[in-house]
């Protein structure tokens, strides 16, 4: 019972923290802590104990089970599972979180992860398969699906197969990974990977991204006045002028703030918000009145 309580405590605490700031970091810490807890259970109680643990918290063939949520935080004992999930999570998740904010990022992560697990649970139930799903892959593909719809032209660092590509557009990176998962699902490749859950997560993220792209800006009013004169005086390159246009067009203050941070990073190399001011290279710029 103690292991179950500790697991739920880790999930609740770090998820609440991720809603406020540093979502990728806090969620990753929760994955790592539960991963080490799994090894501790295996060491103290053997395979019987770890099997019972997975049975409680994994996604199974019923949607009326907390496993559709808690399975996101679990990983198999194979270190490659959590390593590659965390690698892709940081590469794609951190730049996306900077653009949309930690709160929305966490909500997209959780909702797409749950939808991926629900789809997988229904799939298991329809086929009468007695199995379970663990891992954050469905939610991570959900993040990539939303990233694809909102910022397809952005450049990120990404592994495509065995190759590290330091500058690749989101649309190429995400579409390449999604193509592999669609193919694996269609060909029914049996490699102990829930490719179908990845597809459901990616599609769910894309749908959420579509909704945010076309509806959120019209519903959210910016409550403070932005100092465009300052930004115009600093926009001395084509890239900065293009970013300034994105800032002008954005109607959501959270996303607009992320674009402003990106503007100052391109200009001076670093940036962070402090109230209504941007701090860059130790200098304070008054952006909002």
Backbone as CSV, one residue per row, in Angstrom:
resi,resn,N_x,N_y,N_z,CA_x,CA_y,CA_z,C_x,C_y,C_z
1,UNK,0.835,-1.215,0.000,0.000,0.000,0.000,0.867,1.262,0.000
2,UNK,2.037,1.175,0.646,2.904,2.345,0.724,3.397,2.764,-0.649
3,UNK,3.696,1.790,-1.519,4.184,2.106,-2.859,3.114,2.823,-3.680
4,UNK,1.873,2.371,-3.539,0.785,3.006,-4.264,0.595,4.453,-3.810
5,UNK,0.680,4.675,-2.485,0.515,6.026,-1.949,1.642,6.943,-2.414
6,UNK,2.882,6.426,-2.402,4.024,7.231,-2.846,3.873,7.587,-4.326
7,UNK,3.460,6.617,-5.137,3.287,6.859,-6.573,2.243,7.935,-6.828
8,UNK,1.095,7.819,-6.184,0.047,8.823,-6.373,0.506,10.188,-5.870
9,UNK,1.263,10.196,-4.780,1.780,11.456,-4.256,2.721,12.136,-5.242
10,UNK,3.612,11.356,-5.844,4.540,11.901,-6.837,3.768,12.470,-8.027
11,UNK,2.783,11.722,-8.508,2.002,12.164,-9.665,1.276,13.471,-9.365
12,UNK,0.611,13.534,-8.229,-0.180,14.718,-7.893,0.715,15.942,-7.675
13,UNK,1.767,15.785,-6.879,2.618,16.929,-6.537,3.309,17.497,-7.772
14,UNK,3.928,16.644,-8.578,4.700,17.153,-9.703,3.804,17.616,-10.858
15,UNK,2.606,17.070,-10.947,1.675,17.567,-11.956,1.191,18.964,-11.586
16,UNK,0.890,19.184,-10.321,0.477,20.516,-9.875,1.604,21.532,-10.066
17,UNK,2.831,21.118,-9.795,3.970,22.014,-10.016,4.128,22.358,-11.496
18,UNK,3.901,21.357,-12.348,4.081,21.578,-13.786,3.055,22.544,-14.353
19,UNK,1.905,22.670,-13.705,0.890,23.606,-14.167,1.324,25.054,-13.973
20,UNK,2.265,25.280,-13.064,2.694,26.642,-12.748,3.916,27.059,-13.564
21,UNK,4.915,26.205,-13.666,6.128,26.543,-14.414,6.965,25.288,-14.629
22,UNK,7.886,25.369,-15.587,8.847,24.289,-15.854,8.171,22.925,-15.981
23,UNK,7.144,22.854,-16.817,6.353,21.629,-16.934,7.201,20.440,-17.376
24,UNK,8.027,20.626,-18.404,8.840,19.517,-18.903,9.745,18.991,-17.801
25,UNK,10.355,19.889,-17.051,11.263,19.485,-15.979,10.533,18.719,-14.888
26,UNK,9.429,19.265,-14.386,8.729,18.622,-13.277,8.100,17.292,-13.691
27,UNK,7.528,17.237,-14.878,6.955,15.976,-15.333,8.052,14.927,-15.516
28,UNK,9.196,15.342,-16.042,10.311,14.410,-16.226,10.818,13.883,-14.891
29,UNK,10.859,14.761,-13.885,11.272,14.312,-12.546,10.311,13.257,-12.022
30,UNK,9.022,13.454,-12.258,8.040,12.457,-11.799,8.249,11.119,-12.495
31,UNK,8.547,11.157,-13.794,8.821,9.907,-14.511,10.023,9.190,-13.899
32,UNK,11.092,9.955,-13.640,12.328,9.365,-13.121,12.122,8.789,-11.717
33,UNK,11.414,9.526,-10.855,11.190,9.050,-9.489,10.392,7.748,-9.479
34,UNK,9.354,7.696,-10.295,8.533,6.477,-10.339,9.323,5.333,-10.977
35,UNK,10.175,5.655,-11.943,11.023,4.626,-12.564,11.951,4.000,-11.526
36,UNK,12.579,4.819,-10.689,13.455,4.282,-9.641,12.652,3.537,-8.583
37,UNK,11.437,3.980,-8.323,10.558,3.269,-7.393,10.236,1.875,-7.927
38,UNK,10.030,1.762,-9.239,9.768,0.458,-9.848,10.934,-0.505,-9.591
39,UNK,12.150,-0.018,-9.742,13.313,-0.864,-9.484,13.394,-1.252,-8.009
40,UNK,13.029,-0.323,-7.132,13.045,-0.631,-5.705,12.020,-1.725,-5.377
41,UNK,10.841,-1.630,-5.998,9.820,-2.664,-5.786,10.312,-4.004,-6.310
42,UNK,10.943,-4.001,-7.473,11.488,-5.239,-8.036,12.534,-5.834,-7.104
43,UNK,13.385,-4.994,-6.520,14.456,-5.461,-5.632,13.899,-6.023,-4.333
44,UNK,12.851,-5.390,-3.785,12.319,-5.802,-2.482,11.243,-6.879,-2.578
45,UNK,10.458,-6.869,-3.666,9.327,-7.795,-3.745,9.372,-8.709,-4.960
46,UNK,10.375,-8.529,-5.812,10.522,-9.417,-6.956,9.515,-9.121,-8.058
47,UNK,9.438,-10.047,-9.001,8.557,-9.854,-10.151,7.080,-9.850,-9.759
48,UNK,6.746,-10.560,-8.678,5.355,-10.548,-8.217,4.941,-9.141,-7.807
49,UNK,5.827,-8.452,-7.097,5.519,-7.104,-6.636,5.419,-6.100,-7.770
50,UNK,6.361,-6.178,-8.711,6.338,-5.205,-9.805,5.170,-5.480,-10.746
51,UNK,4.806,-6.744,-10.906,3.645,-7.083,-11.737,2.365,-6.531,-11.121
52,UNK,2.255,-6.638,-9.817,1.089,-6.092,-9.121,1.053,-4.572,-9.266
53,UNK,2.213,-3.937,-9.183,2.315,-2.484,-9.324,1.835,-2.050,-10.710
54,UNK,2.314,-2.738,-11.743,1.895,-2.414,-13.103,0.399,-2.653,-13.290
55,UNK,-0.108,-3.706,-12.676,-1.516,-4.028,-12.823,-2.399,-2.934,-12.239
56,UNK,-1.930,-2.289,-11.178,-2.706,-1.226,-10.535,-2.688,0.059,-11.355
57,UNK,-1.505,0.449,-11.834,-1.342,1.772,-12.411,-1.296,1.815,-13.940
58,UNK,-1.286,0.674,-14.599,-1.194,0.672,-16.056,-2.560,0.874,-16.705
59,UNK,-2.541,1.174,-17.995,-3.768,1.277,-18.795,-4.151,-0.116,-19.258
60,UNK,-5.376,-0.518,-18.930,-5.835,-1.868,-19.272,-7.023,-1.778,-20.219
61,UNK,-7.792,-2.838,-20.308,-8.879,-2.892,-21.292,-10.172,-2.261,-20.786
62,UNK,-10.100,-1.442,-19.754,-11.283,-0.764,-19.242,-10.980,0.730,-19.092
63,UNK,-11.889,1.558,-19.601,-11.693,3.004,-19.465,-12.120,3.483,-18.088
64,UNK,-12.863,2.650,-17.352,-13.299,2.999,-15.999,-12.227,2.581,-15.004
65,UNK,-11.036,3.099,-15.194,-9.887,2.687,-14.404,-8.921,3.865,-14.340
66,UNK,-8.350,4.103,-13.171,-7.431,5.238,-13.045,-6.167,5.048,-13.881
67,UNK,-5.949,3.830,-14.375,-4.778,3.549,-15.189,-4.717,4.362,-16.468
68,UNK,-5.858,4.829,-16.990,-5.819,5.649,-18.206,-5.101,6.976,-17.954
69,UNK,-4.982,7.361,-16.681,-4.237,8.566,-16.317,-2.854,8.229,-15.766
70,UNK,-2.785,7.318,-14.806,-1.517,7.038,-14.128,-0.505,6.325,-15.022
71,UNK,-0.976,5.617,-16.052,-0.047,4.894,-16.937,0.922,5.831,-17.639
72,UNK,0.527,7.101,-17.799,1.388,8.084,-18.457,2.715,8.225,-17.720
73,UNK,2.703,8.043,-16.403,3.875,8.311,-15.568,4.769,7.089,-15.378
74,UNK,4.334,5.932,-15.839,5.108,4.704,-15.663,5.925,4.390,-16.904
75,UNK,7.009,3.634,-16.723,7.809,3.143,-17.844,8.277,1.731,-17.537
76,UNK,8.581,0.997,-18.586,9.083,-0.353,-18.386,10.467,-0.288,-17.764
77,UNK,10.931,-1.397,-17.237,12.242,-1.431,-16.596,13.382,-1.327,-17.600
78,UNK,13.087,-1.511,-18.862,14.097,-1.320,-19.911,14.502,0.156,-19.935
79,UNK,15.772,0.485,-19.637,16.171,1.901,-19.568,15.990,2.648,-20.883
80,UNK,15.995,1.929,-22.008,15.802,2.584,-23.292,14.439,3.226,-23.407
81,UNK,13.432,2.663,-22.744,12.071,3.180,-22.817,11.999,4.598,-22.250
82,UNK,12.453,4.759,-21.013,12.365,6.081,-20.388,13.390,7.035,-20.983
83,UNK,14.575,6.533,-21.382,15.605,7.414,-21.932,15.123,8.110,-23.206
84,UNK,14.588,7.336,-24.146,14.171,7.935,-25.410,12.913,8.779,-25.244
85,UNK,12.030,8.392,-24.313,10.874,9.245,-24.047,11.306,10.607,-23.506
86,UNK,12.242,10.587,-22.544,12.708,11.851,-21.971,13.486,12.669,-22.990
87,UNK,14.252,12.009,-23.833,15.033,12.721,-24.847,14.114,13.494,-25.794
88,UNK,13.121,12.809,-26.353,12.186,13.465,-27.268,11.351,14.504,-26.533
89,UNK,11.006,14.200,-25.280,10.211,15.131,-24.476,10.942,16.456,-24.300
90,UNK,12.237,16.402,-24.010,13.012,17.630,-23.833,13.224,18.345,-25.166
91,UNK,13.551,17.604,-26.208,13.842,18.236,-27.495,12.626,18.957,-28.077
92,UNK,11.472,18.310,-28.009,10.259,18.911,-28.565,9.466,19.689,-27.528
93,UNK,9.480,19.206,-26.279,8.634,19.806,-25.257,9.098,21.153,-24.751
94,UNK,10.396,21.312,-24.534,10.878,22.565,-23.942,10.627,23.781,-24.836
95,UNK,10.965,23.721,-26.129,10.660,24.897,-26.961,9.164,25.151,-27.103
96,UNK,8.365,24.070,-27.110,6.916,24.254,-27.221,6.356,24.871,-25.947
97,UNK,6.845,24.431,-24.795,6.379,24.994,-23.527,6.686,26.486,-23.442
98,UNK,7.856,26.902,-23.939,8.207,28.315,-23.902,7.226,29.160,-24.710
99,UNK,6.624,28.563,-25.717,5.727,29.319,-26.587,4.299,29.386,-26.056
100,UNK,3.819,28.344,-25.419,2.418,28.337,-25.007,2.226,28.440,-23.498
101,UNK,3.310,28.342,-22.739,3.191,28.423,-21.291,3.020,27.055,-20.653
102,UNK,3.414,26.950,-19.391,3.412,25.666,-18.686,2.010,25.119,-18.455
103,UNK,1.067,26.012,-18.161,-0.289,25.554,-17.857,-0.918,24.862,-19.062
104,UNK,-0.897,25.524,-20.199,-1.489,24.921,-21.399,-0.708,23.692,-21.844
105,UNK,0.607,23.768,-21.711,1.428,22.622,-22.086,1.029,21.388,-21.284
106,UNK,0.896,21.549,-19.971,0.538,20.420,-19.111,-0.844,19.880,-19.448
107,UNK,-1.794,20.771,-19.701,-3.148,20.329,-20.047,-3.151,19.540,-21.364
108,UNK,-2.387,20.017,-22.349,-2.299,19.285,-23.620,-1.648,17.933,-23.397
109,UNK,-0.579,17.904,-22.631,0.129,16.661,-22.339,-0.797,15.641,-21.688
110,UNK,-1.505,16.062,-20.652,-2.370,15.141,-19.916,-3.571,14.698,-20.747
111,UNK,-4.221,15.645,-21.418,-5.428,15.297,-22.171,-5.118,14.355,-23.332
112,UNK,-4.034,14.602,-24.062,-3.691,13.715,-25.182,-3.209,12.360,-24.677
113,UNK,-2.518,12.360,-23.546,-2.095,11.084,-22.967,-3.282,10.235,-22.545
114,UNK,-4.258,10.874,-21.918,-5.464,10.151,-21.498,-6.251,9.659,-22.713
115,UNK,-6.387,10.499,-23.736,-7.108,10.083,-24.943,-6.408,8.910,-25.637
116,UNK,-5.081,8.954,-25.675,-4.333,7.847,-26.270,-4.576,6.557,-25.488
117,UNK,-4.600,6.668,-24.167,-4.828,5.481,-23.338,-6.257,4.968,-23.449
118,UNK,-7.220,5.891,-23.538,-8.612,5.460,-23.714,-8.770,4.712,-25.033
119,UNK,-8.179,5.272,-26.100,-8.240,4.595,-27.392,-7.618,3.211,-27.340
120,UNK,-6.501,3.095,-26.649,-5.822,1.808,-26.535,-6.655,0.831,-25.703
121,UNK,-7.278,1.344,-24.612,-8.109,0.485,-23.762,-9.298,-0.076,-24.541
122,UNK,-9.920,0.779,-25.351,-11.039,0.319,-26.184,-10.566,-0.726,-27.188
123,UNK,-9.384,-0.485,-27.761,-8.795,-1.426,-28.711,-8.572,-2.787,-28.053
124,UNK,-8.009,-2.798,-26.857,-7.778,-4.057,-26.141,-9.096,-4.765,-25.850
125,UNK,-10.089,-3.989,-25.425,-11.380,-4.571,-25.082,-12.056,-5.195,-26.307
126,UNK,-12.014,-4.505,-27.438,-12.662,-5.010,-28.649,-12.026,-6.306,-29.137
127,UNK,-10.703,-6.409,-28.988,-10.005,-7.606,-29.459,-9.884,-8.682,-28.379
128,UNK,-10.337,-8.366,-27.185,-10.250,-9.336,-26.103,-8.828,-9.649,-25.694
129,UNK,-7.944,-8.653,-25.816,-6.530,-8.857,-25.488,-6.295,-8.499,-24.028
130,UNK,-5.621,-9.394,-23.319,-5.295,-9.159,-21.915,-3.871,-8.624,-21.843
131,UNK,-3.756,-7.317,-21.890,-2.445,-6.685,-21.867,-2.587,-5.321,-21.218
132,UNK,-1.496,-4.590,-21.126,-1.571,-3.254,-20.552,-0.555,-2.342,-21.217
133,UNK,-0.778,-1.039,-20.995,0.061,-0.013,-21.610,0.643,0.873,-20.527
134,UNK,1.944,1.161,-20.622,2.579,2.121,-19.734,3.501,3.017,-20.558
135,UNK,3.716,4.222,-20.070,4.644,5.111,-20.744,4.004,6.425,-21.154
136,UNK,4.852,7.433,-21.344,4.395,8.777,-21.696,4.371,9.021,-23.193
137,UNK,4.625,7.987,-23.998,4.773,8.194,-25.444,3.534,8.800,-26.097
138,UNK,2.354,8.324,-25.712,1.132,8.848,-26.310,0.980,10.328,-26.045
139,UNK,1.295,10.763,-24.812,1.203,12.183,-24.462,2.285,12.993,-25.166
140,UNK,3.471,12.422,-25.317,4.554,13.127,-25.999,4.216,13.312,-27.470
141,UNK,3.624,12.301,-28.090,3.164,12.469,-29.463,2.034,13.491,-29.524
142,UNK,1.243,13.594,-28.468,0.210,14.624,-28.416,0.814,16.013,-28.425
143,UNK,1.889,16.192,-27.670,2.602,17.477,-27.668,3.128,17.787,-29.066
144,UNK,3.689,16.784,-29.727,4.239,17.012,-31.067,3.136,17.324,-32.070
145,UNK,1.974,16.675,-31.922,0.858,16.964,-32.819,0.380,18.395,-32.675
146,UNK,0.297,18.892,-31.424,-0.111,20.277,-31.194,0.951,21.252,-31.703
147,UNK,2.212,20.907,-31.490,3.333,21.739,-31.966,3.280,21.880,-33.486
148,UNK,2.971,20.771,-34.156,2.888,20.761,-35.617,1.832,21.737,-36.123
149,UNK,0.679,21.774,-35.473,-0.400,22.650,-35.927,-0.170,24.114,-35.580
150,UNK,0.476,24.373,-34.452,0.636,25.753,-34.007,1.882,26.427,-34.567
151,UNK,2.989,25.697,-34.650,4.260,26.303,-35.062,5.007,25.397,-36.041
152,UNK,4.437,25.100,-37.186,5.061,24.143,-38.117,6.398,24.609,-38.675
153,UNK,6.625,25.913,-38.747,7.848,26.437,-39.353,8.981,26.644,-38.350
154,UNK,8.701,26.425,-37.075,9.756,26.577,-36.072,10.826,25.498,-36.256
155,UNK,12.047,25.811,-35.857,13.143,24.859,-35.965,13.536,24.356,-34.580
156,UNK,13.727,23.041,-34.478,14.109,22.420,-33.215,15.213,21.405,-33.470
157,UNK,15.838,20.962,-32.399,16.783,19.849,-32.467,15.993,18.559,-32.323
158,UNK,16.261,17.582,-33.171,15.477,16.349,-33.110,16.275,15.178,-33.660
159,UNK,16.069,14.008,-33.047,16.601,12.763,-33.579,15.620,12.222,-34.607
160,UNK,16.093,12.005,-35.808,15.298,11.338,-36.838,16.038,10.043,-37.174
161,UNK,15.534,8.948,-36.564,16.279,7.698,-36.670,17.549,7.814,-35.836
162,UNK,18.698,7.408,-36.374,19.959,7.501,-35.620,20.660,8.842,-35.780
163,UNK,20.055,9.767,-36.522,20.729,11.013,-36.872,20.211,12.157,-36.017
164,UNK,21.151,12.891,-35.381,20.787,14.092,-34.641,20.798,15.274,-35.601
165,UNK,19.649,15.922,-35.737,19.536,17.079,-36.621,19.332,18.312,-35.752
166,UNK,20.363,19.163,-35.622,20.269,20.308,-34.718,19.298,21.391,-35.171
167,UNK,18.997,21.467,-36.462,18.069,22.481,-36.972,17.137,21.835,-37.986
168,UNK,15.934,21.484,-37.554,14.955,20.896,-38.459,13.594,21.497,-38.134
169,UNK,12.825,21.792,-39.153,11.510,22.379,-38.937,10.584,21.378,-38.254
170,UNK,9.740,21.918,-37.402,8.809,21.073,-36.652,7.979,20.202,-37.593
171,UNK,7.518,20.777,-38.696,6.654,20.015,-39.602,7.366,18.801,-40.178
172,UNK,8.665,18.901,-40.439,9.394,17.762,-40.983,9.672,16.716,-39.900
173,UNK,10.083,17.183,-38.728,10.398,16.257,-37.640,9.167,15.478,-37.193
174,UNK,8.069,16.204,-36.972,6.862,15.553,-36.456,6.212,14.671,-37.517
175,UNK,6.115,15.161,-38.736,5.486,14.356,-39.790,6.278,13.087,-40.065
176,UNK,7.605,13.161,-39.980,8.424,11.959,-40.191,8.145,10.923,-39.106
177,UNK,8.080,11.364,-37.858,7.821,10.435,-36.759,6.401,9.886,-36.823
178,UNK,5.452,10.744,-37.186,4.070,10.288,-37.300,3.915,9.289,-38.440
179,UNK,4.638,9.496,-39.543,4.563,8.571,-40.672,5.018,7.181,-40.258
180,UNK,6.088,7.122,-39.459,6.586,5.824,-38.973,5.533,5.140,-38.117
181,UNK,4.883,5.902,-37.234,3.885,5.309,-36.349,2.639,4.863,-37.112
182,UNK,2.209,5.655,-38.085,1.068,5.243,-38.912,1.388,3.960,-39.667
183,UNK,2.599,3.879,-40.212,3.006,2.688,-40.961,3.063,1.478,-40.051
184,UNK,3.636,1.655,-38.857,3.746,0.545,-37.915,2.365,0.061,-37.472
185,UNK,1.432,1.000,-37.311,0.073,0.627,-36.925,-0.632,-0.101,-38.060
186,UNK,-0.497,0.434,-39.266,-1.162,-0.159,-40.424,-0.615,-1.554,-40.727
187,UNK,0.679,-1.735,-40.579,1.321,-3.020,-40.872,1.224,-4.000,-39.708
188,UNK,0.661,-3.531,-38.608,0.452,-4.378,-37.428,1.773,-4.975,-36.941
189,UNK,2.761,-4.136,-36.781,4.068,-4.584,-36.303,3.983,-4.903,-34.818
190,UNK,4.344,-6.114,-34.460,4.259,-6.578,-33.076,5.635,-6.501,-32.424
191,UNK,5.949,-5.342,-31.841,7.253,-5.140,-31.214,7.106,-4.652,-29.771
192,UNK,5.956,-4.942,-29.163,5.665,-4.528,-27.790,5.608,-3.006,-27.631
193,UNK,5.358,-2.317,-28.723,5.179,-0.869,-28.696,3.761,-0.560,-29.168
194,UNK,3.052,0.272,-28.417,1.664,0.610,-28.755,1.657,1.741,-29.783
195,UNK,1.971,1.397,-31.020,2.027,2.415,-32.077,0.677,3.099,-32.272
196,UNK,-0.403,2.329,-32.083,-1.734,2.908,-32.224,-1.989,4.010,-31.208
197,UNK,-1.480,3.831,-29.984,-1.632,4.869,-28.960,-0.862,6.126,-29.353
198,UNK,0.291,5.943,-29.995,1.062,7.099,-30.469,0.265,7.876,-31.519
199,UNK,-0.367,7.144,-32.414,-1.160,7.787,-33.462,-2.327,8.553,-32.858
200,UNK,-3.035,7.927,-31.912,-4.174,8.588,-31.272,-3.711,9.850,-30.543
201,UNK,-2.565,9.748,-29.838,-2.037,10.907,-29.129,-1.692,12.044,-30.077
202,UNK,-1.024,11.711,-31.191,-0.621,12.741,-32.156,-1.830,13.416,-32.787
203,UNK,-2.818,12.630,-33.171,-4.028,13.189,-33.778,-4.782,14.059,-32.773
204,UNK,-4.865,13.589,-31.530,-5.535,14.380,-30.484,-4.828,15.709,-30.280
205,UNK,-3.492,15.676,-30.248,-2.729,16.914,-30.091,-2.942,17.861,-31.252
206,UNK,-3.007,17.308,-32.459,-3.232,18.140,-33.641,-4.601,18.808,-33.583
207,UNK,-5.597,18.083,-33.130,-6.951,18.647,-33.021,-6.962,19.775,-31.986
208,UNK,-6.313,19.554,-30.858,-6.239,20.597,-29.828,-5.479,21.810,-30.366
209,UNK,-4.381,21.552,-31.085,-3.620,22.640,-31.686,-4.459,23.438,-32.662
210,UNK,-5.275,22.755,-33.451,-6.167,23.428,-34.394,-7.136,24.337,-33.654
211,UNK,-7.699,23.820,-32.575,-8.647,24.609,-31.781,-7.973,25.851,-31.204
212,UNK,-6.779,25.682,-30.635,-6.064,26.821,-30.062,-5.693,27.838,-31.136
213,UNK,-5.306,27.336,-32.291,-4.858,28.213,-33.372,-5.968,29.113,-33.894
214,UNK,-7.169,28.568,-33.994,-8.230,29.315,-34.650,-9.252,29.952,-33.710
215,UNK,-9.263,29.520,-32.453,-10.304,30.038,-31.579,-9.792,30.822,-30.380
216,UNK,-8.696,30.413,-29.783,-8.227,31.074,-28.571,-7.945,32.553,-28.762
217,UNK,-7.257,32.977,-29.818,-6.961,34.408,-29.957,-8.191,35.299,-29.980
218,UNK,-9.307,34.769,-30.450,-10.515,35.581,-30.539,-11.219,35.698,-29.189
219,UNK,-10.887,34.790,-28.277,-11.595,34.759,-27.012,-10.833,35.431,-25.881
220,UNK,-9.533,35.605,-26.040,-8.712,36.139,-24.967,-8.323,37.575,-25.285
221,UNK,-8.629,38.485,-24.402,-8.279,39.877,-24.603,-7.003,40.204,-23.835
222,UNK,-6.122,40.923,-24.480,-4.899,41.340,-23.820,-5.225,42.518,-22.907
223,UNK,-4.901,42.354,-21.622,-5.317,43.348,-20.648,-4.312,44.493,-20.490
224,UNK,-3.105,44.311,-20.961,-2.111,45.366,-20.817,-1.649,45.827,-22.195
225,UNK,-1.115,47.039,-22.237,-0.654,47.628,-23.491,0.810,47.295,-23.705
226,UNK,1.126,46.805,-24.883,2.489,46.400,-25.190,3.266,47.578,-25.778
227,UNK,4.514,47.713,-25.380,5.378,48.791,-25.846,5.982,48.406,-27.197
228,UNK,5.194,48.599,-28.247,5.658,48.242,-29.588,6.788,49.162,-30.058
229,UNK,6.805,50.406,-29.560,7.857,51.335,-29.983,9.235,50.799,-29.626
230,UNK,9.360,50.208,-28.444,10.635,49.632,-28.019,11.027,48.467,-28.916
231,UNK,10.066,47.585,-29.187,10.351,46.428,-30.021,10.748,46.861,-31.435
232,UNK,10.058,47.875,-31.946,10.383,48.366,-33.293,11.798,48.923,-33.355
233,UNK,12.237,49.589,-32.286,13.585,50.152,-32.266,14.662,49.072,-32.195
234,UNK,14.290,47.898,-31.672,15.256,46.801,-31.538,15.252,45.863,-32.740
235,UNK,14.173,45.884,-33.521,14.029,44.965,-34.660,14.852,45.455,-35.839
236,UNK,16.150,45.154,-35.821,17.056,45.658,-36.857,17.496,44.595,-37.854
237,UNK,16.866,43.407,-37.794,17.167,42.361,-38.780,15.855,41.819,-39.329
238,UNK,15.935,41.136,-40.432,14.732,40.550,-41.018,14.078,39.544,-40.098
239,UNK,14.902,38.761,-39.405,14.367,37.742,-38.492,13.611,38.400,-37.343
240,UNK,14.192,39.469,-36.765,13.532,40.162,-35.660,12.258,40.863,-36.121
241,UNK,12.269,41.405,-37.324,11.070,42.049,-37.859,9.950,41.025,-38.071
242,UNK,10.333,39.811,-38.498,9.339,38.748,-38.673,8.751,38.339,-37.327
243,UNK,9.608,38.265,-36.308,9.117,37.942,-34.964,8.196,39.043,-34.450
244,UNK,8.539,40.286,-34.734,7.689,41.404,-34.308,6.298,41.302,-34.930
245,UNK,6.231,40.878,-36.177,4.928,40.697,-36.825,4.131,39.591,-36.149
246,UNK,4.823,38.499,-35.754,4.131,37.418,-35.039,3.591,37.934,-33.708
247,UNK,4.371,38.776,-33.041,3.931,39.353,-31.772,2.696,40.229,-31.983
248,UNK,2.696,41.017,-33.039,1.544,41.884,-33.336,0.280,41.072,-33.617
249,UNK,0.438,39.962,-34.323,-0.713,39.171,-34.758,-1.284,38.317,-33.631
250,UNK,-0.464,38.001,-32.627,-0.903,37.090,-31.576,-1.890,37.771,-30.637
251,UNK,-3.039,37.113,-30.385,-4.060,37.693,-29.526,-4.080,37.135,-28.122
252,UNK,-3.321,36.084,-27.877,-3.253,35.472,-26.557,-2.010,36.006,-25.849
253,UNK,-2.191,36.617,-24.689,-1.067,37.255,-24.000,0.006,36.262,-23.595
254,UNK,-0.383,35.043,-23.205,0.603,34.039,-22.796,1.507,33.673,-23.969
255,UNK,0.894,33.402,-25.107,1.680,33.043,-26.286,2.467,34.251,-26.769
256,UNK,1.865,35.437,-26.689,2.565,36.652,-27.106,3.821,36.879,-26.258
257,UNK,3.709,36.625,-24.948,4.870,36.760,-24.068,5.985,35.800,-24.456
258,UNK,5.596,34.598,-24.881,6.597,33.617,-25.314,7.316,34.104,-26.573
259,UNK,6.557,34.712,-27.494,7.172,35.260,-28.704,8.114,36.413,-28.356
260,UNK,7.742,37.224,-27.367,8.607,38.336,-26.949,9.913,37.801,-26.359
261,UNK,9.808,36.737,-25.552,11.026,36.101,-25.029,11.914,35.634,-26.173
262,UNK,11.299,35.018,-27.172,12.065,34.540,-28.322,12.724,35.712,-29.047
263,UNK,12.028,36.827,-29.140,12.568,38.031,-29.781,13.852,38.476,-29.087
264,UNK,13.829,38.539,-27.754,15.008,39.002,-27.022,16.120,37.953,-27.003
265,UNK,15.745,36.676,-27.067,16.787,35.646,-27.166,17.529,35.758,-28.486
266,UNK,16.777,36.016,-29.550,17.415,36.197,-30.860,18.277,37.460,-30.883
267,UNK,17.832,38.479,-30.150,18.531,39.765,-30.150,19.777,39.739,-29.265
268,UNK,19.604,39.231,-28.023,20.686,39.336,-27.052,21.178,37.999,-26.486
269,UNK,20.461,36.910,-26.774,20.923,35.601,-26.317,20.241,35.065,-25.077
270,UNK,19.549,35.917,-24.314,18.846,35.440,-23.131,17.675,36.370,-22.846
271,UNK,16.690,35.856,-22.108,15.525,36.675,-21.773,14.677,35.966,-20.732
272,UNK,14.112,36.747,-19.828,13.150,36.214,-18.854,12.226,37.347,-18.412
273,UNK,10.989,36.969,-18.101,10.012,37.959,-17.654,10.174,38.213,-16.163
274,UNK,10.014,39.455,-15.790,9.955,39.845,-14.380,8.835,40.870,-14.257
275,UNK,7.666,40.373,-13.916,6.497,41.252,-13.918,6.156,41.684,-15.333
276,UNK,6.132,42.991,-15.573,5.845,43.528,-16.902,7.122,43.864,-17.669
277,UNK,8.247,43.433,-17.136,9.538,43.744,-17.740,10.223,42.482,-18.264
278,UNK,11.038,42.659,-19.270,11.917,41.603,-19.777,13.337,41.910,-19.304
279,UNK,13.996,40.905,-18.716,15.389,41.037,-18.309,16.242,40.307,-19.337
280,UNK,17.143,41.045,-19.979,18.006,40.461,-21.006,19.401,41.061,-20.872
281,UNK,20.408,40.190,-20.753,21.795,40.618,-20.544,21.923,41.582,-19.365
282,UNK,21.160,41.311,-18.307,21.230,42.115,-17.100,20.518,43.450,-17.177
283,UNK,19.910,43.756,-18.313,19.223,45.028,-18.497,17.709,44.808,-18.487
284,UNK,16.988,45.741,-17.886,15.529,45.635,-17.762,14.843,46.472,-18.845
285,UNK,13.913,45.833,-19.556,13.146,46.522,-20.597,11.671,46.517,-20.206
286,UNK,11.093,47.694,-20.148,9.663,47.822,-19.794,8.840,47.527,-21.041
287,UNK,8.160,46.355,-21.054,7.399,45.938,-22.230,5.907,46.181,-22.101
288,UNK,5.387,46.054,-20.887,3.947,46.228,-20.709,3.682,47.371,-19.728
289,UNK,2.652,48.114,-20.036,2.316,49.280,-19.209,1.109,48.984,-18.342
